[in-house]
Amino acid sequence: MINIVSLIISAILIVFLGIIFNRFVSNRNHVKDAWSNIDVFLKKRYELIPSLVSVVKGYAKHELQTFEKISEVRSNAMKIPENNIHEKANAEKELSQLINSITIIQESYPDLKADLSFIKLQKQMADIEQDLEKSRRYYNACVRENNTFGESFPASMFRRLLWYKHYDFFSALSHERNINNVDF
């Protein structure tokens, strides 16, 4: 009789642990998928930046230091492995700030604001930035779901045993929090 009760309790525990493990795996895969979406838009942004910089360079030759810094930060960001989320996010924060400097530069050059290729590139960049924002929100929702489940009872009791992984949020940039209206 005791063996049957032990066997039933063991079976229930195994099923329970299996459910928790599967949820950890599911959450982890959602976070990875969300990050890969961000990575796709970052790659599109990386490809667009040289064209944007090239057009603006023609109008604002004395802003060369800004353009060199953008190219340098872009190159460094591209070298960061995609699975290094924290370092990649920090590099993207710096790159976003520099991209905003292009917007500020274009305000000083009326001819640049009227250039059709610049307008087209600016529209593409704005679209990518919107897609990135949506992807960041989805990523943060997946991270929230993962972290909440892993830190809640009863899953928290088994998280080390079942290889739970805590993820960091992709936080807003300080200048993104403070800007009310960006003419980009």
C-alpha positions in Angstrom: 0.0 0.0 0.0 2.8 2.4 0.9 4.6 1.6 -2.4 1.5 2.5 -4.4 1.1 5.8 -2.5 4.8 6.6 -3.0 4.5 5.6 -6.7 1.4 7.9 -7.1 3.1 10.8 -5.3 6.2 10.3 -7.4 4.2 10.2 -10.6 2.3 13.4 -9.7 5.6 15.1 -8.8 7.2 14.1 -12.1 4.2 15.3 -14.1 4.2 18.6 -12.1 8.0 19.1 -12.7 7.4 18.3 -16.3 4.8 20.9 -16.6 7.0 23.5 -15.0 10.0 22.5 -17.1 8.0 22.8 -20.3 6.8 26.2 -19.3 10.4 27.3 -18.6 11.4 26.0 -22.1 8.4 27.7 -23.7 9.1 31.0 -22.0 12.8 30.8 -22.9 12.0 30.1 -26.5 9.5 33.1 -26.6 12.3 35.4 -25.3 14.8 34.0 -27.9 12.2 34.5 -30.7 11.5 38.0 -29.5 15.2 38.9 -29.4 15.7 37.5 -32.9 12.9 39.8 -34.1 14.8 42.8 -32.6 18.0 41.5 -34.2 16.4 41.5 -37.6 15.4 45.1 -37.3 18.8 46.0 -36.0 20.4 44.5 -39.0 18.1 46.5 -41.3 19.0 49.6 -39.4 22.7 48.7 -39.7 22.3 48.4 -43.5 20.4 51.7 -43.7 22.7 53.8 -41.6 25.6 54.1 -44.2 23.2 55.4 -46.8 21.7 57.9 -44.5 25.1 59.1 -43.3 26.3 59.4 -46.9 23.4 61.6 -47.9 23.8 63.9 -44.9 27.6 64.0 -45.3 27.2 65.7 -48.6 25.4 68.6 -46.9 27.2 68.8 -43.6 30.9 68.2 -44.2 31.9 69.9 -41.0 29.9 67.3 -39.0 32.4 64.6 -40.0 33.3 63.7 -36.4 29.6 62.8 -35.8 29.5 60.6 -38.9 32.7 58.8 -38.0 31.4 58.1 -34.5 28.1 56.7 -35.9 30.1 54.4 -38.3 32.4 53.3 -35.4 29.5 52.5 -33.0 27.6 50.8 -35.8 30.6 48.6 -36.6 31.1 47.7 -33.0 27.4 46.9 -32.5 27.4 44.6 -35.5 30.3 42.6 -34.0 28.5 41.9 -30.7 27.1 38.3 -30.8 23.4 38.3 -30.9 23.1 36.1 -27.8 24.8 38.8 -25.7 21.6 40.7 -25.2 22.8 43.1 -22.4 25.9 44.3 -24.4 23.9 44.5 -27.6 21.2 46.6 -25.9 23.8 49.0 -24.5 25.4 49.4 -27.9 22.0 50.1 -29.5 21.3 52.8 -26.9 24.4 54.6 -27.9 23.6 54.1 -31.6 20.1 55.4 -31.2 21.4 58.6 -29.6 23.8 59.1 -32.5 21.1 58.5 -35.0 19.1 61.2 -33.3 22.0 63.6 -33.8 21.4 63.2 -37.6 17.9 64.5 -37.1 19.3 67.5 -35.2 21.9 68.1 -38.0 19.2 68.0 -40.7 17.4 70.8 -39.0 20.3 73.1 -39.7 20.3 72.3 -43.4 17.1 73.3 -45.3 18.4 71.8 -48.5 18.9 68.5 -46.8 15.4 68.5 -45.5 14.1 68.8 -49.1 16.4 66.1 -50.6 14.3 63.3 -51.9 16.8 60.6 -51.2 17.2 61.9 -47.6 13.4 62.0 -47.2 13.1 58.4 -48.4 15.9 57.2 -46.1 14.4 59.1 -43.2 11.1 57.4 -43.8 12.7 54.0 -43.9 14.6 54.8 -40.7 11.4 55.9 -39.0 9.7 52.7 -40.1 12.5 50.6 -38.8 12.5 52.5 -35.5 8.8 51.9 -35.1 9.3 48.2 -35.9 12.1 48.1 -33.3 9.9 49.7 -30.7 7.2 47.1 -31.3 9.8 44.3 -31.2 11.2 45.7 -27.9 7.7 45.7 -26.4 7.1 42.1 -27.5 10.5 41.1 -26.1 9.8 42.8 -22.8 6.4 41.1 -22.5 8.1 37.8 -23.1 10.8 38.6 -20.5 8.1 39.7 -18.0 6.2 36.4 -18.5 9.4 34.4 -18.2 10.6 36.2 -15.1 7.2 36.3 -13.4 6.7 32.6 -13.8 10.2 31.7 -12.7 10.0 33.9 -9.6 6.5 32.8 -8.6 5.5 29.9 -6.4 5.7 26.9 -7.0 8.0 27.3 -10.0 10.5 29.3 -8.0 11.2 26.2 -5.8 12.4 24.3 -8.8 14.0 26.9 -11.0 17.6 25.9 -10.4 16.8 22.2 -10.8 15.0 22.9 -14.1 17.5 25.4 -15.7 15.4 28.5 -15.4 17.0 31.6 -17.0 16.3 35.1 -15.8 16.4 37.8 -18.6 16.9 41.5 -18.5 14.4 43.9 -20.0 15.3 46.0 -23.0 14.9 49.4 -21.3 14.1 52.7 -22.9 16.8 55.1 -23.5 16.9 58.2 -21.3 16.4 60.5 -24.3 13.5 58.3 -25.5 11.8 58.9 -22.2 12.2 62.7 -22.4 11.3 63.4 -26.1 7.8 64.5 -26.6 7.9 64.9 -30.4 10.7 63.9 -32.8 10.6 65.2 -36.3 12.2 62.1 -37.9 
